[in-house]
Amino acid sequence: MASALDDDEICNDDYYSLLNVRREATQEELKAAYRRLCMLYHPDKHRDAELKRQAETLFNLVHEAYEVLSDPQARAIYDIYGKRGLDVEGWEVVERKRSPAEIREEFERLQREREERRLQQRTNPKGTISVGIDATDLFDRYEEDYEDMVGGIPHIEINRMQISQSIEAPLTTKDTAILSGSLSTHNGNGGGTINLALRRVTSAKGWGEVELGAGDTHGPLLGMKIFRNLTPRCFVTTQCGLQFSSRGVRPGLTTVLARHLDKNTMGYLQWRWGIHSSMNTSIVRDTKSSHLTLAVQLGIPQTFMMMSYQYKFQDEDQTKIKGSVKSGFFGTVVEYGAERKISRHSVVGATVSIGVPQGVSLKIKLNRASQTYFFPIHLTDQLLPSAVFYATVGPLVFYLAVQQLIIRPYVRAQKEQELEKQRESSASNIAKKKQEAEAAVLLMQESVRRIIEAEESRMGLIILNAWYGKFVTDNSRKHERAKVIDVTVPLQCLVKDSKLILTEASKSGLPGFYDPCVGEEKSLKVLYQFRGVMHQVLSGDTEPLRIPKQSHRIDTDT
């Protein structure tokens, strides 16, 4: 239900980071952290009017964090919905005796009306555009045909097109109307259909759907679909329909039984009765790094065996390579290809299909959000090595060229534009945080002096230098400017008994810290001395850090 809050309602203040405690911190840990910061920021400790004012601001902020986290009810709301969850419009005063679970239920009740209002505005549009291209003139042409060509240009034509679209309209929290339609044409002949489906969620275990359709080629359609969870590991889907045409009524029935064989593997049994009757069994194994499908079908007119494997690279572009073999009464088809994410909402893929007697085809697909653009290009009816070579190398060369010349510059420009907008929108808040951090550093000076004296007397932990922000270590990014702030004093202030412990929260919320590079990756670099020996460590923004450690020791030989 956390999604009930808008993105612009999320507050960046992290109370856990401010107090430097774990999210699972006990009341004793919270109290110890609170007392430590109160001693540091208490206004009565400062005589200078400006320092006193700054100390009062920081003291109130620490007090606010402790008040929320020390109260079980307020902490439950903060953990689920953030700081704004405590001030959501319509939030009712709850009894102190209510448990965190009851508070969550109360909050969700207040958000439900808001969700129902949004329900009317939500749709789930999906669309597919398929354009079939006949390019066999590139490879299947006889030599004498060259003389008949105009200007030496081979004849390439679009021989089929199909456009389909669907939208969903939530009627209630349980009922949804789905409107879909399609238009298709093949070699000058075409047609279209329109369908209306009403789906109702009957229980947590299943739903039912009634479908009405009409078209200029197939006639009216009346259908029904039912989904039901039989057990936590098994479900069944049944779909039946009546297709009315000039030849009479043609009934059809499809039943699918599925079961979880293990955590990553599903088994399916499918029985279809009607125009194309068949029985199919398949096993699908999907893991973080691969996807495997094995299928066998017995039916009229198609009987086949199929194996498909897909490997998923663990990179930010979500690259996948795939291959499949399918053999049956229709012949044998071998396919291989790849797909890759080119932007936040777009994925492009290419597949080469080699079959007997189908020939060689290249299939290009672009997914943009919920829209799919599909371009099957038929190259030749024969198995020609030249067609296979160009179908494989051509898309790869084209993609690399577009990636370097268009996609990467565009994505880089978009990212810089988003970062600039983010900086502008948070400029005032960052300026405020910077002032608070600078004030906190001034207030820490006396405490840090005492801590350093105590640590030096026992050869303990002394922070020599500490920087927080964006570091440029890659030679290919030398043109970028490092954006770091000095946090030596704030870190030394957190040292206790020759130990420094930082939790897994973002370090920008620590006392004396602020975010010097909004929206960019940040790290903390610390050079410290322990027992007279130099140590150094580089830690990620949200990584927990505990020093001193033997692994941080600097080898004097190097």
Phi and psi in degrees as a GROMACS rama.xvg file:
@    title "Ramachandran Plot"
@    xaxis  label "Phi"
@    yaxis  label "Psi"
@TYPE xy
-60.6143  -22.1609  ALA-2
-69.2257  -9.45755  SER-3
-64.506  -21.6429  ALA-4
-89.1668  136.617  LEU-5
-69.0766  156.981  ASP-6
-61.2179  -34.1628  ASP-7
-78.4315  -1.96631  ASP-8
-96.5634  -4.85435  GLU-9
-80.6403  127.765  ILE-10
-96.4297  142.431  CYS-11
-85.45  -9.37962  ASN-12
-62.3621  126.701  ASP-13
-115.522  105.03  ASP-14
-65.2629  -35.6554  TYR-15
-64.9711  -41.3714  TYR-16
-67.4542  -39.0268  SER-17
-60.4109  -42.5229  LEU-18
-86.0994  -8.24907  LEU-19
55.8738  53.8231  ASN-20
-128.836  159.937  VAL-21
-70.0684  158.132  ARG-22
-68.2024  -19.711  ARG-23
-97.9976  17.4507  GLU-24
-58.282  140.53  ALA-25
-81.5997  171.543  THR-26
-62.024  -35.6963  GLN-27
-65.8197  -41.2624  GLU-28
-66.1139  -40.2349  GLU-29
-63.5324  -43.1988  LEU-30
-65.4078  -39.9659  LYS-31
-65.3737  -42.7482  ALA-32
-65.9165  -38.1107  ALA-33
-65.8093  -45.0345  TYR-34
-62.6821  -39.4483  ARG-35
-62.1309  -44.1388  ARG-36
-74.1895  -32.6706  LEU-37
-63.5803  -39.5683  CYS-38
-63.9554  -31.7316  MET-39
-77.7177  -39.4995  LEU-40
-107.058  3.85129  TYR-41
-61.1264  127.134  HIS-42
-59.8134  -31.3848  PRO-43
-68.3536  -11.2284  ASP-44
-83.4029  -6.67435  LYS-45
-122.818  133.637  HIS-46
-94.7015  -31.5076  ARG-47
-63.6195  131.765  ASP-48
-60.8723  -42.1541  ALA-49
-68.4325  -44.8478  GLU-50
-63.834  -36.6702  LEU-51
-63.945  -41.5882  LYS-52
-64.9838  -43.6778  ARG-53
-65.1308  -40.6087  GLN-54
-63.0805  -37.2717  ALA-55
-65.5502  -39.4744  GLU-56
-62.378  -47.5906  THR-57
-69.0587  -36.745  LEU-58
-61.6231  -43.0068  PHE-59
-64.7708  -37.4088  ASN-60
-65.0534  -43.7973  LEU-61
-63.992  -41.5377  VAL-62
-62.9796  -40.7584  HIS-63
-61.8972  -44.2218  GLU-64
-61.3965  -44.03  ALA-65
-66.7434  -40.1519  TYR-66
-58.7375  -40.7313  GLU-67
-71.8884  -48.1866  VAL-68
-75.1788  -24.009  LEU-69
-84.0022  -11.5474  SER-70
-97.0376  115.147  ASP-71
-57.1167  -38.6003  PRO-72
-69.0907  -49.1592  GLN-73
-64.8261  -37.1521  ALA-74
-65.1817  -37.2137  ARG-75
-62.3489  -42.62  ALA-76
-67.0287  -43.7689  ILE-77
-62.5436  -41.1265  TYR-78
-63.361  -33.8897  ASP-79
-87.6844  -42.678  ILE-80
-121.59  -1.0267  TYR-81
81.4465  -173.751  GLY-82
-62.6204  -38.8319  LYS-83
-67.6745  -19.8386  ARG-84
-62.6502  -22.9057  GLY-85
-78.9223  -15.7539  LEU-86
-123.694  17.4928  ASP-87
-61.4301  138.958  VAL-88
-58.4326  128.367  GLU-89
94.6284  -3.69819  GLY-90
-65.7419  128.62  TRP-91
-96.4613  151.757  GLU-92
-68.8588  125.476  VAL-93
-101.97  152.799  VAL-94
-69.6948  144.323  GLU-95
-64.894  -21.6403  ARG-96
-82.4345  -5.55692  LYS-97
-72.0759  143.719  ARG-98
-83.0879  164.153  SER-99
-55.6915  -36.1699  PRO-100
-65.2686  -38.3329  ALA-101
-69.8702  -34.4986  GLU-102
-65.4855  -42.1453  ILE-103
-60.9969  -42.8368  ARG-104
-63.3025  -38.5379  GLU-105
-64.7486  -43.266  GLU-106
-64.0524  -42.9882  PHE-107
-65.7281  -32.7468  GLU-108
-64.138  -40.715  ARG-109
-68.9556  -29.8557  LEU-110
-81.599  -18.7487  GLN-111
-62.1293  -39.6448  ARG-112
-62.6521  -40.1307  GLU-113
-63.5997  -41.0538  ARG-114
-65.0389  -39.0809  GLU-115
-65.8798  -33.118  GLU-116
-67.3701  -39.6966  ARG-117
-69.2068  -27.2447  ARG-118
-56.9737  -36.7765  LEU-119
-68.9919  -23.2032  GLN-120
-94.959  -7.57598  GLN-121
-91.6358  135.568  ARG-122
-133.731  163.988  THR-123
-125.752  75.4531  ASN-124
-70.3758  135.933  PRO-125
-134.636  139.516  LYS-126
-148.578  153.789  GLY-127
-138.423  131.125  THR-128
-121.622  120.975  ILE-129
-120.177  127.909  SER-130
-124.889  109.584  VAL-131
-86.917  131.056  GLY-132
-119.965  130.935  ILE-133
-100.207  106.864  ASP-134
-116.995  28.9236  ALA-135
-67.0755  -19.5914  THR-136
-66.6849  -14.6461  ASP-137
-73.1479  -30.311  LEU-138
-124.784  -25.623  PHE-139
-95.9134  11.964  ASP-140
-85.5014  139.093  ARG-141
-78.8518  161.588  TYR-142
-64.1476  -34.5539  GLU-143
-70.7977  -16.9014  GLU-144
-70.5234  -19.864  ASP-145
-61.8668  -32.7031  TYR-146
-68.4446  -25.4926  GLU-147
-88.5109  -7.81623  ASP-148
-74.1874  143.305  MET-149
-89.3907  113.772  VAL-150
69.7791  12.9221  GLY-151
74.1922  16.9224  GLY-152
-98.0992  123.555  ILE-153
-66.8544  155.963  PRO-154
-88.2414  115.751  HIS-155
-122.773  128.984  ILE-156
-133.758  156.47  GLU-157
-92.5894  115.066  ILE-158
-105.504  -6.87742  ASN-159
-157.23  149.279  ARG-160
-144.324  146.934  MET-161
-146.238  133.674  GLN-162
-128.645  126.604  ILE-163
-134.059  147.787  SER-164
-149.787  145.068  GLN-165
-145.534  148.239  SER-166
-136.325  153.043  ILE-167
-114.862  141.172  GLU-168
-127.427  101.839  ALA-169
-64.4512  124.299  PRO-170
-90.6002  -45.8675  LEU-171
-138.849  -174.156  THR-172
-68.6602  -15.0792  THR-173
-114.511  -21.1557  LYS-174
-110.426  137.577  ASP-175
-137.414  134.993  THR-176
-102.472  135.792  ALA-177
-123.678  119.35  ILE-178
-110.413  126.566  LEU-179
-138.851  155.85  SER-180
-157.289  161.464  GLY-181
-151.115  149.716  SER-182
-129.397  139.265  LEU-183
-145.426  150.883  SER-184
-144.843  144.087  THR-185
-144.547  115.158  HIS-186
53.0548  42.2078  ASN-187
89.9349  -8.48089  GLY-188
-110.847  137.485  ASN-189
-151.529  179.489  GLY-190
-171.362  -179.156  GLY-191
-153.79  161.133  GLY-192
-138.522  157.334  THR-193
-138.759  137.694  ILE-194
-133.889  143.881  ASN-195
-126.499  125.365  LEU-196
-124.132  142.618  ALA-197
-118.043  119.628  LEU-198
-113.814  136.215  ARG-199
-128.467  130.327  ARG-200
-82.0343  110.271  VAL-201
-81.8447  -30.8698  THR-202
-164.634  -177.072  SER-203
-68.9285  -12.4159  ALA-204
-101.461  -9.69865  LYS-205
-173.163  176.272  GLY-206
-151.25  163.116  TRP-207
-131.794  154.896  GLY-208
-143.529  136.355  GLU-209
-115.987  133.73  VAL-210
-126.01  136.097  GLU-211
-122.833  134.91  LEU-212
-143.442  159.622  GLY-213
-150.36  148.966  ALA-214
-158.4  163.606  GLY-215
-88.4495  -3.42425  ASP-216
-115.959  -32.2508  THR-217
-108.62  -17.719  HIS-218
87.1606  -177.173  GLY-219
-63.5079  152.218  PRO-220
-133.816  135.122  LEU-221
-126.152  121.712  LEU-222
-140.946  166.208  GLY-223
-146.635  142.661  MET-224
-136.114  136.993  LYS-225
-131.069  133.763  ILE-226
-120.035  137.935  PHE-227
-150.036  130.427  ARG-228
-82.4159  115.626  ASN-229
-80.289  -43.8351  LEU-230
-140.335  172.651  THR-231
-59.4809  -18.8103  PRO-232
-113.718  3.00698  ARG-233
-142.433  139.253  CYS-234
-143.815  161.813  PHE-235
-133.646  143.09  VAL-236
-127.093  128.969  THR-237
-125.632  132.211  THR-238
-133.072  128.062  GLN-239
-130.856  154.955  CYS-240
-158.635  157.85  GLY-241
-123.196  117.758  LEU-242
-103.365  116.922  GLN-243
-95.547  132.357  PHE-244
-149.301  179.293  SER-245
-66.3659  -19.343  SER-246
-88.7787  -0.648124  ARG-247
118.467  -163.628  GLY-248
-98.0903  127.413  VAL-249
-114.552  108.606  ARG-250
-81.3408  157.78  PRO-251
-149.996  147.121  GLY-252
-144.843  132.501  LEU-253
-133.715  129.787  THR-254
-128.199  132.13  THR-255
-124.976  125.586  VAL-256
-111.955  124.836  LEU-257
-125.6  148.277  ALA-258
-146.214  140.025  ARG-259
-77.1141  113.756  HIS-260
-80.9708  -35.3508  LEU-261
-155.243  -166.013  ASP-262
-59.1509  -35.0597  LYS-263
-115.885  4.30319  ASN-264
-123.119  134.102  THR-265
-119.66  142.917  MET-266
-115.933  138.25  GLY-267
-127.922  140.26  TYR-268
-125.18  124.978  LEU-269
-126.619  134.279  GLN-270
-126.075  128.546  TRP-271
-126.397  131.223  ARG-272
-127.385  133.633  TRP-273
151.469  -137.235  GLY-274
-65.3661  -45.5333  ILE-275
-116.08  81.5999  HIS-276
-74.0995  141.964  SER-277
-165.722  163.431  SER-278
-126.84  135.444  MET-279
-137.643  138.404  ASN-280
-130.465  139.925  THR-281
-148.442  154.173  SER-282
-126.082  128.232  ILE-283
-123.003  121.81  VAL-284
-116.83  119.707  ARG-285
-124.356  116.049  ASP-286
-120.289  -177.32  THR-287
-65.4973  -28.2906  LYS-288
-112.983  -7.13965  SER-289
-155.492  164.043  SER-290
-142.279  122.201  HIS-291
-125.094  133.665  LEU-292
-130.259  129.316  THR-293
-122.332  129.2  LEU-294
-143.284  145.853  ALA-295
-134.467  132.362  VAL-296
-131.6  135.448  GLN-297
-116.818  121.539  LEU-298
-173.295  178.111  GLY-299
-118.061  120.355  ILE-300
-96.3871  -2.24163  PRO-301
-109.033  123.724  GLN-302
-124.25  128.638  THR-303
-156.694  167.007  PHE-304
-123.878  142.645  MET-305
-143.731  139.741  MET-306
-133.957  131.408  MET-307
-134.504  137.814  SER-308
-134.293  138.151  TYR-309
-133.15  130.718  GLN-310
-107.704  132.635  TYR-311
-108.541  118.538  LYS-312
-76.6937  142.363  PHE-313
-90.864  62.099  GLN-314
-120.757  170.221  ASP-315
-69.3424  -20.0621  GLU-316
-88.031  -1.22542  ASP-317
52.7487  48.7497  GLN-318
-69.6423  138.489  THR-319
-134.947  137.717  LYS-320
-118.673  145.446  ILE-321
-144.445  156.067  LYS-322
-151.393  149.47  GLY-323
-150.359  154.267  SER-324
-130.931  130.263  VAL-325
-134.697  125.592  LYS-326
-137.033  137.217  SER-327
-169.282  -160.645  GLY-328
-62.9205  -24.4976  PHE-329
-80.8355  -12.8067  PHE-330
127.044  -156.256  GLY-331
-129.572  136.988  THR-332
-130.178  129.255  VAL-333
-114.505  130.163  VAL-334
-128.881  144.261  GLU-335
-148.09  151.178  TYR-336
-177.195  -170.107  GLY-337
-153.695  158.5  ALA-338
-143.219  154.321  GLU-339
-152.369  145.305  ARG-340
-80.607  125.76  LYS-341
-107.703  -14.2679  ILE-342
-156.856  -176.978  SER-343
-59.6788  -35.6014  ARG-344
-116.923  5.50576  HIS-345
-122.939  136.691  SER-346
-131.648  130.604  VAL-347
-116.711  143.382  VAL-348
-146.373  155.866  GLY-349
-140.081  137.931  ALA-350
-133.485  133.354  THR-351
-101.44  127.543  VAL-352
-114.39  123.922  SER-353
-122.829  117.837  ILE-354
-142.896  160.818  GLY-355
-121.993  116.907  VAL-356
-98.151  18.1876  PRO-357
-68.8452  -30.1729  GLN-358
94.2374  -150.183  GLY-359
-117.836  131.679  VAL-360
-136.155  154.478  SER-361
-120.058  126.537  LEU-362
-115.644  119.7  LYS-363
-111.491  132.263  ILE-364
-132.947  137.297  LYS-365
-127.863  121.914  LEU-366
-104.148  122.46  ASN-367
-124.246  102.93  ARG-368
56.9583  -119.347  ALA-369
-99.8239  12.6216  SER-370
-106.483  139.607  GLN-371
-122.985  131.331  THR-372
-118.02  122.803  TYR-373
-124.774  129.603  PHE-374
-129.668  89.2685  PHE-375
-80.3106  123.531  PRO-376
-114.714  112.765  ILE-377
-86.4931  117.293  HIS-378
-94.1723  -41.4751  LEU-379
-161.238  152.217  THR-380
-86.8789  -5.1657  ASP-381
-111.902  168.425  GLN-382
-93.2995  85.5468  LEU-383
-102.478  125.242  LEU-384
-57.3164  -35.2384  PRO-385
-64.1395  -39.4637  SER-386
-66.417  -40.5661  ALA-387
-63.8326  -42.1322  VAL-388
-62.6026  -51.1168  PHE-389
-68.2594  -32.1638  TYR-390
-68.0487  -28.8653  ALA-391
-85.6472  -48.5076  THR-392
-80.835  -36.6585  VAL-393
-55.5352  -55.5998  GLY-394
-61.335  -34.3722  PRO-395
-65.329  -46.2029  LEU-396
-64.976  -42.6517  VAL-397
-62.3948  -42.6135  PHE-398
-64.0252  -44.912  TYR-399
-61.985  -39.2082  LEU-400
-65.8312  -46.3809  ALA-401
-65.275  -37.8819  VAL-402
-61.0294  -43.8881  GLN-403
-76.5125  -38.6807  GLN-404
-91.3458  -26.3848  LEU-405
-122.326  -56.4895  ILE-406
-65.1996  -52.8944  ILE-407
-62.4592  -45.5275  ARG-408
-60.913  -37.471  PRO-409
-66.9444  -46.6148  TYR-410
-63.6955  -40.2249  VAL-411
-63.3943  -42.7988  ARG-412
-65.3077  -40.3799  ALA-413
-63.9391  -42.0304  GLN-414
-64.1467  -42.9707  LYS-415
-65.0726  -36.8309  GLU-416
-66.7584  -41.6587  GLN-417
-65.4002  -40.7727  GLU-418
-63.6189  -39.6374  LEU-419
-64.5779  -42.6218  GLU-420
-62.7471  -40.9051  LYS-421
-65.0513  -39.9083  GLN-422
-64.7986  -42.5453  ARG-423
-64.4429  -42.9455  GLU-424
-69.2376  -27.8727  SER-425
-105.626  9.52818  SER-426
-59.7433  -47.4145  ALA-427
-65.0125  -39.5838  SER-428
-67.1499  -40.9657  ASN-429
-65.3012  -39.4927  ILE-430
-61.6703  -39.5606  ALA-431
-65.4638  -44.1544  LYS-432
-63.2162  -38.1997  LYS-433
-63.7435  -42.9487  LYS-434
-61.964  -42.3842  GLN-435
-63.1343  -40.5399  GLU-436
-65.8472  -43.6318  ALA-437
-64.7111  -38.4355  GLU-438
-65.6749  -40.0865  ALA-439
-63.3414  -39.481  ALA-440
-63.329  -40.7233  VAL-441
-62.8294  -40.4126  LEU-442
-71.6035  -20.3147  LEU-443
-84.746  -14.06  MET-444
-55.0824  -48.4215  GLN-445
-65.2781  -42.215  GLU-446
-64.6309  -40.7702  SER-447
-64.2991  -38.5057  VAL-448
-60.8906  -42.5868  ARG-449
-68.1642  -39.2929  ARG-450
-63.9092  -43.2967  ILE-451
-63.7337  -41.9683  ILE-452
-60.7481  -41.9251  GLU-453
-67.8077  -39.347  ALA-454
-71.3448  -36.3749  GLU-455
-66.5916  -35.1011  GLU-456
-64.8341  -25.5084  SER-457
-117.741  18.33  ARG-458
51.5787  47.997  MET-459
-91.0963  -142.352  GLY-460
-94.9429  119.458  LEU-461
-125.95  123.871  ILE-462
-82.352  113.492  ILE-463
-82.5239  -46.7134  LEU-464
-149.91  144.376  ASN-465
-147.478  133.362  ALA-466
-129.652  144.706  TRP-467
-132.938  132.624  TYR-468
146.428  -146.591  GLY-469
-99.7048  120.518  LYS-470
-104.154  141.046  PHE-471
-107.744  103.984  VAL-472
-112.586  -16.7689  THR-473
-82.8638  128.534  ASP-474
-60.4868  -29.8934  ASN-475
-72.5534  -9.1931  SER-476
-117.842  27.4513  ARG-477
-64.0904  -24.7049  LYS-478
-70.1815  -18.7962  HIS-479
-78.7745  150.852  GLU-480
-100.113  132.729  ARG-481
-67.4647  142.001  ALA-482
-128.241  93.4847  LYS-483
-131.227  158.788  VAL-484
-124.903  153.152  ILE-485
-83.1649  120.021  ASP-486
-123.099  30.223  VAL-487
-61.8415  -47.3838  THR-488
-65.0004  -49.1125  VAL-489
-58.6573  -37.84  PRO-490
-69.8285  -42.0288  LEU-491
-62.1316  -32.6783  GLN-492
-66.7066  -23.8038  CYS-493
-88.5069  -3.54812  LEU-494
-73.2981  132.234  VAL-495
-142.032  124.402  LYS-496
55.6079  44.0469  ASP-497
61.4767  30.6392  SER-498
-137.21  145.754  LYS-499
-129.283  120.799  LEU-500
-125.331  121.036  ILE-501
-115.186  138.058  LEU-502
-81.9949  -178.535  THR-503
-81.2801  4.48323  GLU-504
-75.1112  164.558  ALA-505
-62.1571  134.939  SER-506
-75.2965  -11.6819  LYS-507
-66.2428  -15.7732  SER-508
-91.9556  -3.53872  GLY-509
-68.3232  151.159  LEU-510
-58.0507  130.067  PRO-511
87.6483  -1.8338  GLY-512
-107.087  159.376  PHE-513
-155.532  171.875  TYR-514
-87.8004  109.473  ASP-515
-83.9671  -10.487  PRO-516
-147.373  84.8315  CYS-517
-60.0644  132.153  VAL-518
81.91  -0.921525  GLY-519
-111.622  160.088  GLU-520
-70.2285  134.205  GLU-521
-124.656  156.145  LYS-522
-142.998  165.757  SER-523
-120.313  122.905  LEU-524
-113.346  126.334  LYS-525
-127.919  129.093  VAL-526
-112.765  117.589  LEU-527
-137.441  165.543  TYR-528
-121.35  132.228  GLN-529
-139.766  123.085  PHE-530
55.9612  36.2388  ARG-531
78.7966  3.42756  GLY-532
-111.003  138.751  VAL-533
-77.9879  139.73  MET-534
-134.138  155.397  HIS-535
-148.773  143.023  GLN-536
-148.797  145.629  VAL-537
-120.638  119.385  LEU-538
-122.229  143.095  SER-539
-67.4584  162.706  GLY-540
-58.9519  -43.7395  ASP-541
-105.061  11.2714  THR-542
-82.7243  138.838  GLU-543
-68.4137  149.01  PRO-544
-135.674  134.068  LEU-545
-135.096  120.394  ARG-546
-133.357  151.487  ILE-547
-84.112  159.303  PRO-548
-140.038  146.246  LYS-549
-62.8986  -33.1407  GLN-550
-68.8769  -15.4192  SER-551
-86.0289  -7.20364  HIS-552
-64.0401  137.092  ARG-553
-88.9225  125.557  ILE-554
-72.8448  116.272  ASP-555
-66.9515  -21.291  THR-556
-70.0928  -26.8146  ASP-557
